[in-house]
Amino acid sequence: MTGRVHSFQSMGAVDGPGLRYVVFFQGCPLRCAYCHNPDTWAFSGGQPVTVEQVLQKVRRCAPYIKESGGVTLTGGEPLAQPEFAAALLAALQAEGFHTALDTSCAALLAAARAALEHTDLLLADLKFSTEEDYRRYTGGSLSHTMEVLALAGQMGVPVWLRHVVVPGLTDGPEHAARFAALARTLPTLQKVELLPFHKLCLHKYENLGLPFPLADVPAASAEHLVSLRAALGNLAD
Ligand code: SF4
């Protein structure tokens, strides 16, 4: 079983609990306006690797990650390579590693189900709170995202939501109320990580010769998180 991977990070500390080995999948079907990994978009990029090759890399880090951390698949979009993602998650679980799947949920339900069967924690982006904004700023669908999240709930998979707070787009009180209402429909939700928008990715867009759609939007400050924190209460990280 072979997939395409953009890169590996051996000691990730921000993609799930504890110290983690992080596998960045290559290829993403969405085009989020604030994406900080445009270099992972092209399905033709990255390097081909087998499940066994990834396992060999992960095993070398076992002393650091096995007890309180684990392995996180992210991207790009891991579920855009559903067979590879599911096979890798299954193999990791079989060797006793905690598995986290970081996804935009832009995947067929059957593909999501196969991966979730071997996922200990779902790190899921809930990017906007209306269908219109979802389509406009990501190319994806809110209703489909909620279907995947509901599936995780039915399957009993714990969920951490991740949400980028963008000044002028996702920092207002109306959005905060809608977002909190959506979050509260998820029976296995454990917490919501609010990620302040930043522009550290600008050089990547320049290198790729791509315009950054939010170039004129200021980085988010603590002030921009206030509405969401208030609406989410103890769910906010
Ligand atoms: S889903 Fe993630 S990788 Fe894909 S465009 Fe959006 S932010 Fe970027």
py3Dmol code that shows the C-alpha trace and the ligand (Angstrom):
import py3Dmol

protein = """\
ATOM      1  CA  MET A   1       0.000   0.000   0.000  1.00  0.00           C
ATOM      2  CA  THR A   2       1.582   3.257  -1.177  1.00  0.00           C
ATOM      3  CA  GLY A   3       0.576   6.857  -0.604  1.00  0.00           C
ATOM      4  CA  ARG A   4       1.981  10.288  -1.292  1.00  0.00           C
ATOM      5  CA  VAL A   5       3.390  12.168   1.670  1.00  0.00           C
ATOM      6  CA  HIS A   6       4.539  15.791   1.766  1.00  0.00           C
ATOM      7  CA  SER A   7       6.767  15.490   4.850  1.00  0.00           C
ATOM      8  CA  PHE A   8       7.259  14.046   8.316  1.00  0.00           C
ATOM      9  CA  GLN A   9       7.724  15.713  11.694  1.00  0.00           C
ATOM     10  CA  SER A  10       9.208  13.537  14.391  1.00  0.00           C
ATOM     11  CA  MET A  11       8.341  15.578  17.500  1.00  0.00           C
ATOM     12  CA  GLY A  12       5.106  17.452  16.941  1.00  0.00           C
ATOM     13  CA  ALA A  13       3.584  19.105  20.000  1.00  0.00           C
ATOM     14  CA  VAL A  14       0.496  20.827  18.563  1.00  0.00           C
ATOM     15  CA  ASP A  15      -1.361  18.104  16.662  1.00  0.00           C
ATOM     16  CA  GLY A  16      -3.016  16.077  19.399  1.00  0.00           C
ATOM     17  CA  PRO A  17      -2.085  15.032  22.924  1.00  0.00           C
ATOM     18  CA  GLY A  18       1.548  14.593  23.983  1.00  0.00           C
ATOM     19  CA  LEU A  19       4.581  14.346  21.720  1.00  0.00           C
ATOM     20  CA  ARG A  20       3.602  13.005  18.316  1.00  0.00           C
ATOM     21  CA  TYR A  21       5.029  11.741  15.078  1.00  0.00           C
ATOM     22  CA  VAL A  22       3.217  13.739  12.392  1.00  0.00           C
ATOM     23  CA  VAL A  23       2.662  12.551   8.817  1.00  0.00           C
ATOM     24  CA  PHE A  24       1.739  15.326   6.369  1.00  0.00           C
ATOM     25  CA  PHE A  25      -0.211  13.823   3.463  1.00  0.00           C
ATOM     26  CA  GLN A  26       0.185  15.351   0.018  1.00  0.00           C
ATOM     27  CA  GLY A  27      -2.895  16.617  -1.823  1.00  0.00           C
ATOM     28  CA  CYS A  28      -6.008  18.495  -0.757  1.00  0.00           C
ATOM     29  CA  PRO A  29      -9.340  19.010  -2.555  1.00  0.00           C
ATOM     30  CA  LEU A  30     -10.112  22.277  -0.724  1.00  0.00           C
ATOM     31  CA  ARG A  31      -8.657  25.767  -1.171  1.00  0.00           C
ATOM     32  CA  CYS A  32      -9.147  27.484   2.179  1.00  0.00           C
ATOM     33  CA  ALA A  33      -8.535  31.211   1.985  1.00  0.00           C
ATOM     34  CA  TYR A  34      -6.261  31.084   5.038  1.00  0.00           C
ATOM     35  CA  CYS A  35      -4.455  27.821   4.246  1.00  0.00           C
ATOM     36  CA  HIS A  36      -0.889  27.903   5.550  1.00  0.00           C
ATOM     37  CA  ASN A  37       0.162  24.761   3.655  1.00  0.00           C
ATOM     38  CA  PRO A  38      -0.440  25.547  -0.043  1.00  0.00           C
ATOM     39  CA  ASP A  39       2.613  23.422  -0.814  1.00  0.00           C
ATOM     40  CA  THR A  40       0.529  20.350   0.137  1.00  0.00           C
ATOM     41  CA  TRP A  41      -2.286  21.038  -2.345  1.00  0.00           C
ATOM     42  CA  ALA A  42      -1.043  19.342  -5.515  1.00  0.00           C
ATOM     43  CA  PHE A  43      -1.837  15.629  -5.644  1.00  0.00           C
ATOM     44  CA  SER A  44       1.154  15.119  -7.924  1.00  0.00           C
ATOM     45  CA  GLY A  45       3.658  16.462  -5.377  1.00  0.00           C
ATOM     46  CA  GLY A  46       5.279  14.874  -2.358  1.00  0.00           C
ATOM     47  CA  GLN A  47       7.003  11.520  -2.241  1.00  0.00           C
ATOM     48  CA  PRO A  48       5.572   8.018  -2.613  1.00  0.00           C
ATOM     49  CA  VAL A  49       5.918   5.916   0.554  1.00  0.00           C
ATOM     50  CA  THR A  50       4.581   2.586   1.738  1.00  0.00           C
ATOM     51  CA  VAL A  51       2.815   1.894   5.024  1.00  0.00           C
ATOM     52  CA  GLU A  52       5.830  -0.140   6.112  1.00  0.00           C
ATOM     53  CA  GLN A  53       8.230   2.737   5.345  1.00  0.00           C
ATOM     54  CA  VAL A  54       6.173   5.079   7.531  1.00  0.00           C
ATOM     55  CA  LEU A  55       6.041   2.456  10.288  1.00  0.00           C
ATOM     56  CA  GLN A  56       9.829   2.177  10.245  1.00  0.00           C
ATOM     57  CA  LYS A  57      10.144   5.925  10.805  1.00  0.00           C
ATOM     58  CA  VAL A  58       7.523   5.909  13.554  1.00  0.00           C
ATOM     59  CA  ARG A  59       9.097   2.958  15.378  1.00  0.00           C
ATOM     60  CA  ARG A  60      12.353   4.906  15.754  1.00  0.00           C
ATOM     61  CA  CYS A  61      10.422   7.502  17.792  1.00  0.00           C
ATOM     62  CA  ALA A  62       8.498   4.975  19.886  1.00  0.00           C
ATOM     63  CA  PRO A  63      10.460   5.707  23.100  1.00  0.00           C
ATOM     64  CA  TYR A  64       9.298   9.350  22.946  1.00  0.00           C
ATOM     65  CA  ILE A  65       5.759   9.061  21.612  1.00  0.00           C
ATOM     66  CA  LYS A  66       4.320   5.727  22.683  1.00  0.00           C
ATOM     67  CA  GLU A  67       3.533   6.370  26.332  1.00  0.00           C
ATOM     68  CA  SER A  68       1.693   9.697  26.298  1.00  0.00           C
ATOM     69  CA  GLY A  69       1.679  10.809  22.663  1.00  0.00           C
ATOM     70  CA  GLY A  70       1.147   9.018  19.384  1.00  0.00           C
ATOM     71  CA  VAL A  71       0.936   9.536  15.657  1.00  0.00           C
ATOM     72  CA  THR A  72      -1.094  12.159  13.789  1.00  0.00           C
ATOM     73  CA  LEU A  73      -2.047  12.057  10.127  1.00  0.00           C
ATOM     74  CA  THR A  74      -2.543  15.531   8.704  1.00  0.00           C
ATOM     75  CA  GLY A  75      -1.908  17.328   5.442  1.00  0.00           C
ATOM     76  CA  GLY A  76      -3.006  18.253   2.946  1.00  0.00           C
ATOM     77  CA  GLU A  77      -6.002  16.031   3.429  1.00  0.00           C
ATOM     78  CA  PRO A  78      -5.361  12.487   4.695  1.00  0.00           C
ATOM     79  CA  LEU A  79      -8.820  11.305   3.645  1.00  0.00           C
ATOM     80  CA  ALA A  80      -8.088  12.235   0.030  1.00  0.00           C
ATOM     81  CA  GLN A  81      -5.962   9.058   0.061  1.00  0.00           C
ATOM     82  CA  PRO A  82      -8.504   6.976   1.948  1.00  0.00           C
ATOM     83  CA  GLU A  83      -7.121   3.464   1.466  1.00  0.00           C
ATOM     84  CA  PHE A  84      -3.603   4.527   2.438  1.00  0.00           C
ATOM     85  CA  ALA A  85      -4.850   6.516   5.427  1.00  0.00           C
ATOM     86  CA  ALA A  86      -6.997   3.642   6.714  1.00  0.00           C
ATOM     87  CA  ALA A  87      -4.235   1.071   6.219  1.00  0.00           C
ATOM     88  CA  LEU A  88      -1.690   3.261   7.980  1.00  0.00           C
ATOM     89  CA  LEU A  89      -4.010   3.980  10.903  1.00  0.00           C
ATOM     90  CA  ALA A  90      -4.802   0.272  11.266  1.00  0.00           C
ATOM     91  CA  ALA A  91      -1.122  -0.688  11.206  1.00  0.00           C
ATOM     92  CA  LEU A  92      -0.246   1.981  13.774  1.00  0.00           C
ATOM     93  CA  GLN A  93      -3.013   0.870  16.123  1.00  0.00           C
ATOM     94  CA  ALA A  94      -1.921  -2.751  15.733  1.00  0.00           C
ATOM     95  CA  GLU A  95       1.531  -1.718  17.019  1.00  0.00           C
ATOM     96  CA  GLY A  96       0.023   0.085  20.003  1.00  0.00           C
ATOM     97  CA  PHE A  97       0.354   3.701  18.858  1.00  0.00           C
ATOM     98  CA  HIS A  98      -2.367   6.218  19.687  1.00  0.00           C
ATOM     99  CA  THR A  99      -3.732   7.495  16.376  1.00  0.00           C
ATOM    100  CA  ALA A 100      -5.090  10.959  15.592  1.00  0.00           C
ATOM    101  CA  LEU A 101      -6.600  11.970  12.270  1.00  0.00           C
ATOM    102  CA  ASP A 102      -6.511  15.675  11.417  1.00  0.00           C
ATOM    103  CA  THR A 103      -8.997  16.290   8.624  1.00  0.00           C
ATOM    104  CA  SER A 104     -11.142  18.930   6.976  1.00  0.00           C
ATOM    105  CA  CYS A 105     -13.823  16.205   6.659  1.00  0.00           C
ATOM    106  CA  ALA A 106     -13.913  16.772   2.883  1.00  0.00           C
ATOM    107  CA  ALA A 107     -14.200  13.064   2.138  1.00  0.00           C
ATOM    108  CA  LEU A 108     -16.770  10.469   1.200  1.00  0.00           C
ATOM    109  CA  LEU A 109     -18.565   9.044   4.214  1.00  0.00           C
ATOM    110  CA  ALA A 110     -17.430   5.506   3.417  1.00  0.00           C
ATOM    111  CA  ALA A 111     -13.812   6.667   3.301  1.00  0.00           C
ATOM    112  CA  ALA A 112     -14.208   8.521   6.577  1.00  0.00           C
ATOM    113  CA  ARG A 113     -15.785   5.469   8.218  1.00  0.00           C
ATOM    114  CA  ALA A 114     -12.938   3.166   7.176  1.00  0.00           C
ATOM    115  CA  ALA A 115     -10.365   5.571   8.618  1.00  0.00           C
ATOM    116  CA  LEU A 116     -12.361   6.328  11.776  1.00  0.00           C
ATOM    117  CA  GLU A 117     -12.490   2.618  12.615  1.00  0.00           C
ATOM    118  CA  HIS A 118      -8.776   2.916  13.413  1.00  0.00           C
ATOM    119  CA  THR A 119      -8.748   6.467  14.819  1.00  0.00           C
ATOM    120  CA  ASP A 120      -8.402   7.139  18.543  1.00  0.00           C
ATOM    121  CA  LEU A 121      -8.947  10.889  18.221  1.00  0.00           C
ATOM    122  CA  LEU A 122     -10.462  12.970  15.434  1.00  0.00           C
ATOM    123  CA  LEU A 123      -8.958  16.447  15.050  1.00  0.00           C
ATOM    124  CA  ALA A 124     -11.534  18.044  12.783  1.00  0.00           C
ATOM    125  CA  ASP A 125     -11.632  21.467  11.196  1.00  0.00           C
ATOM    126  CA  LEU A 126     -14.966  23.230  11.430  1.00  0.00           C
ATOM    127  CA  LYS A 127     -14.034  26.217   9.345  1.00  0.00           C
ATOM    128  CA  PHE A 128     -17.147  28.369   8.950  1.00  0.00           C
ATOM    129  CA  SER A 129     -20.685  28.348  10.319  1.00  0.00           C
ATOM    130  CA  THR A 130     -22.761  28.861   7.155  1.00  0.00           C
ATOM    131  CA  GLU A 131     -22.915  26.877   3.941  1.00  0.00           C
ATOM    132  CA  GLU A 132     -22.345  30.064   1.948  1.00  0.00           C
ATOM    133  CA  ASP A 133     -19.109  30.949   3.756  1.00  0.00           C
ATOM    134  CA  TYR A 134     -17.902  27.361   3.542  1.00  0.00           C
ATOM    135  CA  ARG A 135     -18.303  27.306  -0.205  1.00  0.00           C
ATOM    136  CA  ARG A 136     -16.893  30.795  -0.689  1.00  0.00           C
ATOM    137  CA  TYR A 137     -13.800  30.545   1.498  1.00  0.00           C
ATOM    138  CA  THR A 138     -12.927  26.827   1.326  1.00  0.00           C
ATOM    139  CA  GLY A 139     -14.670  25.247  -1.668  1.00  0.00           C
ATOM    140  CA  GLY A 140     -16.111  22.677   0.758  1.00  0.00           C
ATOM    141  CA  SER A 141     -19.495  22.137   2.401  1.00  0.00           C
ATOM    142  CA  LEU A 142     -20.672  22.756   5.951  1.00  0.00           C
ATOM    143  CA  SER A 143     -23.454  20.173   5.738  1.00  0.00           C
ATOM    144  CA  HIS A 144     -21.059  17.497   4.536  1.00  0.00           C
ATOM    145  CA  THR A 145     -18.553  18.388   7.245  1.00  0.00           C
ATOM    146  CA  MET A 146     -21.305  17.995   9.840  1.00  0.00           C
ATOM    147  CA  GLU A 147     -22.233  14.591   8.369  1.00  0.00           C
ATOM    148  CA  VAL A 148     -18.681  13.343   8.859  1.00  0.00           C
ATOM    149  CA  LEU A 149     -18.609  14.759  12.379  1.00  0.00           C
ATOM    150  CA  ALA A 150     -21.942  13.105  13.155  1.00  0.00           C
ATOM    151  CA  LEU A 151     -20.522   9.811  11.906  1.00  0.00           C
ATOM    152  CA  ALA A 152     -17.602  10.161  14.320  1.00  0.00           C
ATOM    153  CA  GLY A 153     -20.136  10.675  17.104  1.00  0.00           C
ATOM    154  CA  GLN A 154     -22.104   7.564  16.081  1.00  0.00           C
ATOM    155  CA  MET A 155     -18.878   5.572  16.060  1.00  0.00           C
ATOM    156  CA  GLY A 156     -17.870   6.868  19.486  1.00  0.00           C
ATOM    157  CA  VAL A 157     -14.672   8.531  18.246  1.00  0.00           C
ATOM    158  CA  PRO A 158     -13.597  11.453  20.492  1.00  0.00           C
ATOM    159  CA  VAL A 159     -13.457  14.780  18.651  1.00  0.00           C
ATOM    160  CA  TRP A 160     -11.363  17.903  19.090  1.00  0.00           C
ATOM    161  CA  LEU A 161     -12.619  20.682  16.830  1.00  0.00           C
ATOM    162  CA  ARG A 162     -10.106  23.143  15.403  1.00  0.00           C
ATOM    163  CA  HIS A 163     -11.148  26.558  14.206  1.00  0.00           C
ATOM    164  CA  VAL A 164      -9.110  29.351  12.677  1.00  0.00           C
ATOM    165  CA  VAL A 165     -10.298  32.727  13.953  1.00  0.00           C
ATOM    166  CA  VAL A 166     -10.012  35.283  11.155  1.00  0.00           C
ATOM    167  CA  PRO A 167     -10.653  38.971  11.893  1.00  0.00           C
ATOM    168  CA  GLY A 168     -13.743  40.114  10.018  1.00  0.00           C
ATOM    169  CA  LEU A 169     -14.705  36.570   8.993  1.00  0.00           C
ATOM    170  CA  THR A 170     -14.948  34.305  12.031  1.00  0.00           C
ATOM    171  CA  ASP A 171     -14.560  36.574  15.040  1.00  0.00           C
ATOM    172  CA  GLY A 172     -18.043  38.101  15.343  1.00  0.00           C
ATOM    173  CA  PRO A 173     -20.754  37.265  17.909  1.00  0.00           C
ATOM    174  CA  GLU A 174     -23.258  35.910  15.360  1.00  0.00           C
ATOM    175  CA  HIS A 175     -20.725  33.506  13.945  1.00  0.00           C
ATOM    176  CA  ALA A 176     -19.703  32.559  17.493  1.00  0.00           C
ATOM    177  CA  ALA A 177     -23.304  31.668  18.413  1.00  0.00           C
ATOM    178  CA  ARG A 178     -23.794  29.588  15.251  1.00  0.00           C
ATOM    179  CA  PHE A 179     -20.455  27.866  15.694  1.00  0.00           C
ATOM    180  CA  ALA A 180     -21.151  27.002  19.338  1.00  0.00           C
ATOM    181  CA  ALA A 181     -24.584  25.617  18.415  1.00  0.00           C
ATOM    182  CA  LEU A 182     -23.019  23.370  15.764  1.00  0.00           C
ATOM    183  CA  ALA A 183     -20.303  22.219  18.172  1.00  0.00           C
ATOM    184  CA  ARG A 184     -22.862  21.288  20.825  1.00  0.00           C
ATOM    185  CA  THR A 185     -24.557  18.826  18.457  1.00  0.00           C
ATOM    186  CA  LEU A 186     -21.460  16.588  18.588  1.00  0.00           C
ATOM    187  CA  PRO A 187     -21.851  13.931  21.285  1.00  0.00           C
ATOM    188  CA  THR A 188     -18.161  13.004  21.512  1.00  0.00           C
ATOM    189  CA  LEU A 189     -16.744  16.527  21.388  1.00  0.00           C
ATOM    190  CA  GLN A 190     -14.062  17.041  24.039  1.00  0.00           C
ATOM    191  CA  LYS A 191     -12.832  20.530  23.255  1.00  0.00           C
ATOM    192  CA  VAL A 192     -12.441  23.271  20.653  1.00  0.00           C
ATOM    193  CA  GLU A 193      -9.011  24.616  19.781  1.00  0.00           C
ATOM    194  CA  LEU A 194      -9.181  28.228  18.602  1.00  0.00           C
ATOM    195  CA  LEU A 195      -6.297  29.027  16.265  1.00  0.00           C
ATOM    196  CA  PRO A 196      -5.615  32.744  15.682  1.00  0.00           C
ATOM    197  CA  PHE A 197      -5.180  33.603  11.996  1.00  0.00           C
ATOM    198  CA  HIS A 198      -1.629  34.551  11.058  1.00  0.00           C
ATOM    199  CA  LYS A 199       0.334  35.203   7.877  1.00  0.00           C
ATOM    200  CA  LEU A 200       3.530  33.246   8.478  1.00  0.00           C
ATOM    201  CA  CYS A 201       2.729  31.330   5.289  1.00  0.00           C
ATOM    202  CA  LEU A 202       3.134  34.331   2.955  1.00  0.00           C
ATOM    203  CA  HIS A 203       6.550  33.217   1.695  1.00  0.00           C
ATOM    204  CA  LYS A 204       5.062  29.858   0.619  1.00  0.00           C
ATOM    205  CA  TYR A 205       2.514  31.622  -1.601  1.00  0.00           C
ATOM    206  CA  GLU A 206       5.285  33.838  -3.008  1.00  0.00           C
ATOM    207  CA  ASN A 207       7.447  30.791  -3.768  1.00  0.00           C
ATOM    208  CA  LEU A 208       4.516  29.089  -5.524  1.00  0.00           C
ATOM    209  CA  GLY A 209       3.594  32.266  -7.424  1.00  0.00           C
ATOM    210  CA  LEU A 210       0.119  32.235  -5.892  1.00  0.00           C
ATOM    211  CA  PRO A 211      -1.814  35.187  -4.464  1.00  0.00           C
ATOM    212  CA  PHE A 212      -2.691  34.925  -0.753  1.00  0.00           C
ATOM    213  CA  PRO A 213      -6.437  35.713  -0.600  1.00  0.00           C
ATOM    214  CA  LEU A 214      -6.282  37.190   2.909  1.00  0.00           C
ATOM    215  CA  ALA A 215      -3.110  39.249   2.461  1.00  0.00           C
ATOM    216  CA  ASP A 216      -4.878  42.418   3.646  1.00  0.00           C
ATOM    217  CA  VAL A 217      -6.458  40.844   6.737  1.00  0.00           C
ATOM    218  CA  PRO A 218      -4.576  41.548   9.993  1.00  0.00           C
ATOM    219  CA  ALA A 219      -3.366  38.700  12.192  1.00  0.00           C
ATOM    220  CA  ALA A 220      -5.793  37.762  14.971  1.00  0.00           C
ATOM    221  CA  SER A 221      -5.167  38.972  18.530  1.00  0.00           C
ATOM    222  CA  ALA A 222      -6.594  37.765  21.851  1.00  0.00           C
ATOM    223  CA  GLU A 223      -9.403  40.281  21.354  1.00  0.00           C
ATOM    224  CA  HIS A 224     -10.620  38.458  18.265  1.00  0.00           C
ATOM    225  CA  LEU A 225     -11.131  35.263  20.283  1.00  0.00           C
ATOM    226  CA  VAL A 226     -13.424  36.844  22.883  1.00  0.00           C
ATOM    227  CA  SER A 227     -16.790  36.129  21.203  1.00  0.00           C
ATOM    228  CA  LEU A 228     -15.996  32.510  20.504  1.00  0.00           C
ATOM    229  CA  ARG A 229     -14.583  31.896  23.957  1.00  0.00           C
ATOM    230  CA  ALA A 230     -17.727  33.353  25.507  1.00  0.00           C
ATOM    231  CA  ALA A 231     -20.056  31.302  23.281  1.00  0.00           C
ATOM    232  CA  LEU A 232     -18.130  28.052  23.786  1.00  0.00           C
ATOM    233  CA  GLY A 233     -17.629  28.353  27.542  1.00  0.00           C
ATOM    234  CA  ASN A 234     -15.674  25.418  28.942  1.00  0.00           C
ATOM    235  CA  LEU A 235     -15.418  23.800  25.492  1.00  0.00           C
ATOM    236  CA  ALA A 236     -12.840  26.416  24.411  1.00  0.00           C
ATOM    237  CA  ASP A 237      -9.248  25.322  24.842  1.00  0.00           C
TER     238      ASP A 237
END
"""
ligand_1 = """\
8
SF4
S -8.146 21.736 4.165
Fe -6.210 22.274 5.152
S -4.614 21.855 3.622
Fe -6.575 21.895 2.540
S -6.758 23.999 1.780
Fe -7.831 23.888 3.747
S -6.325 24.513 5.300
Fe -5.199 23.980 3.399
"""
view = py3Dmol.view(width=600, height=400)
view.addModel(protein, "pdb")
view.setStyle({"model": 0}, {"cartoon": {"style": "trace"}})
view.addModel(ligand_1, "xyz")
view.setStyle({"model": 1}, {"stick": {}})
view.zoomTo()
view.show()
